[in-house]
């Protein structure tokens, strides 16, 4: 259990602190040299704060389900022992990644930086490609038919919050 918690804390630190810090610093450096204008709009901070909280809650919830129900962590060094298909995983296969993307977009909006939004897009696409190419194959290998069935029924990233009649 301690290994799982440590792995979860390391993963959380990378996704909640390190990557956002890199986005902020890199966007400030690029903006300085390219003289890119910033933007602002009414309710910018409110919308950003709402999205940041939403993204963090979604990621934290997904991490908790991996820890408790999956008996593992998001990091490959302590992988889940069981396929998690409940909680936020009921609506999309990658709620932790979705939460991270929402959180990074919130930071970019807070900064009022188009460059930060572009960097967020590059970072997000990079880890989503990794998930699609590497992680999904590994999950299929570990969980077999159970994962293939889950994959067929559950969207990759954008949750399906409604059911067709």
Secondary structure, 3 states (H helix, E strand, C coil): CHHHHHHHHHHHHHHHHHHHHHHHHHHHHHHHHHCCCECCCCCHHHHHHHHHHHHHHHHHHHHHHHHHCCCCCCCHHHCCCCCCCCHHHHCCCCHHHHHHHHHHHHHHHHHCEHHHHHHHHHHHHHHHHHHHHHHHHHHHHHHCHHHHHHHHHCCCCCCCCCCCC
